[in-house]
Amino acid sequence: MASLLRYKSPTPLSFSSTISSTISSPRSFSCSPRRYKLPSIQSKIREIFMPALSSTMTEGKIVSWVKSEGDLLSKGEPVVVVESDKADMDVETFYGGILAAIVVNEGETAPVGAPVAFLAETEDEIAEAKAKAKGQSPPNVAASPPPSPPPPAAATSGPRKIIATPYAKKLAKQHKVDINKVIGTGAFGRITPEDVEKAAGITPAPSKSIPAANVVAAPTLVAPQKASPTSFPEIPGSTVVPFTTMQAAVSKNMMESLSVPTFRVGYPVSTAALDALYDKVKPKGVTMTALLAKAAAMALAQHPVVNSTCKDGKSFTYNSSINIAVAVAINGGLITPVLQDADKLDLYLLSQRWKELVDKARAKQLQPHEYNSGTFTLSNLGMFGVDRFDAILPPGQGAIMAVGGSKPTVVTDAEGFFSVKNKMLVNVTADHRIIYGADLAAFLQTFSKIVENPESLTM
């Protein structure tokens, strides 16, 4: 549950007094009476803003409003369901009041920190809240300046909340632009990179400013555009489908992963004993994924460097917990529920926990700590008949294991005799800044011994 509301507190009471005295003699004096300036008290109009439901979330989508305009809300009551890049979550009110105005409707998106609704404390303040929702000045504000025709820029004067994309903030620092003076043209007044470039005096690309007449007179000017890598021909009858919030997050994470130097190591593992154990525990609700996650956790306990993390390129962290994130395909995306402290859970409790996580993932009801706390990731496509594949390293982790399916394989022993054994190929992708080939080789040898002698998994 998320309880997130931001509001403007009442103006502090301020008193001013003046005392003037004129002493004509030691026996006579005069004192003017004190004059008190009555405090101006602002009404409590609070913003319900778009919360950050995960560390990678930059914007959210309104799935549905649980309450309607005019409803009386109590503290802690669910108001709206928000779709983040990982799950759908209820957002609760932190204060009681009246839901005066909804700014972002169902199906629409808003950046993190942007107001999605306004909450009034009393019915008399509903009109003021609606005016704020429309971007208008509230009526009858006691602290307003003396009546005079406001200049055109009056709406942007004074302190205001700054909503800007991370890239826009970065550009503002690079070009030494005061972001507080930039007028945003994005949704809900959000400052975009284009707004910062305009404030910095950066002119648009020349291709956008070529007059049409010049293009006709000199068609060779547009010839280089044919080599643009982002120009693709449209296929007749095709349909453009925008990314969902989750797909956009996956895309962003994958692009970040490409900046990490990685390497891959493969290792064949015999599965005859593991297959036999699986046949015994399957009726008790244990899946092959749970067996593999348990085996990986036990191997990581002996090789903590493979469970470590490098986030800044200058240091790495030995994680105190072994949290196995397992990739799960859901409708419209991919998510990695996390089995926390997997090395400390017995196999049957781990299997029960895994089933609960999968059900919550497919219902898009995972809590943030249930998908963003992984220290090592397991991806098992062997269940679909895939014999080998490589996985992309998730941001913020040191390694990911890709497990293929177990298949009969012809092998030879030391004396040259042929036999057929079930083997699966395990490929691990690791961050080469902190994990080296010898580290992965030792880890995979330990993992192989556990799988080939799986009695320890049930202890």
JOBELSUL-V507225 format. One line per field, one symbol per residue. psi: psi as a letter, one per 40 degrees, with the letter a starting at -180 (. if undefined). burial: + if it has 16 or more other C-alpha atoms within 10 Angstrom, else -. Layout:
# JOBELSUL-V507225
psi->???
burial->???
This chain:
# JOBELSUL-V507225
psi->ihghiiihiihihhihihhhihhdideiiihiiihhhhihhiighihhihiheieehdiihhdihdiiheihiihehhdihhhaedihihhiieiiahgdhhdhiheiiiiheiheiihidideeddddddddeeihiifhdeiiihihiideddeiiiihhhiidddddddddefhhdeehhheahfehhidddddddeehiiiddeehiddddddgeededeedeheehiihhheihhhiiidddddddddddddeehhiiihihhhhedddddddddedeeehiddddddddddddddegddeeihhdeeeiihhhdighhhhhhhiheahigihghfdeehiddddddddddddddddefeiideeeeeieiihhhedeeehdiiiihhiheidihhhhiihihhhiiadeeiiihihiihhhhhihedehidddddddddddddddegedede.
burial->-+++++------------------------------------++++++++++++--+++++++++----+-++--++++++++++++++++++++-++++++++----+++++++++++++---++-+++-++----+-----------------------++++--++-++----+-+--+++---+-++++++++-++--------------------------------------------+++-++--+---+--+-+++-+++++++-++-++--+----++++++++++++++++-++++++++----------++++++++----+++++++++++---++-++-++--++-+++-+++++-+++++++++++++----+++++++++++++++++++++-------------+++++++++++-+++----+--++-+++-+++++--+--
